[in-house]
Amino acid sequence: MSTNKTISKDFDWRPVTDACIKNSRQAQEKLYRHFFPIMERMVLRYTQDEDQIIDILNDGFLRVFQKVHLFEHKGSFEGWIRKLMYHSISNYFRKYSKDLKFLIFEEEFKKEPVQKSEHSLYYQDLMSLVEKLPEKHNQVFHLFAIEGYNHKEISSRLNINENTCRWYLAEARKMLKKEYSKFFPNNRIHETG
């Protein structure tokens, strides 16, 4: 059995990616074992259905292995993988649009049961709402709700205070709720906290 050692943030993935390009199963397994739990947390933001999670993760890692030769070792390797995984998520839900529910207000919905009458928007509509946000709000919301980063990671990445990060997210949610209500004026979203 292989030991899953913690890999530092500044680990050089070049030897692993080079070996993956040559179809090295050991390198692929190292990459997979390291990034699987990280990507699983990201996918869990969109679905809790185990079959969907497995389908999305399998497709996402297949994309990673098929496109690893395109990674230019500029920027974050994890960020590059997250981007591919996000495309797998959006493609999956586009393909199975009857299941598409993008929970903009996931924390509020986790605190109270979600009603079956809840409206859902198509991916493009939701992304256009997010794109209307001011730049910092958009960045924080995108990193948190779409890419799955936590507040500590976002604050470090954007060089802002963690509480400021939380404020941007709360403000982005308020703005999105306002825009959401234009689509569905009779559907009231409860404020919590």
Order of alpha helices (4+ residues) and beta strands (2+ residues): alpha-alpha-alpha-alpha-alpha-alpha-alpha-alpha-alpha
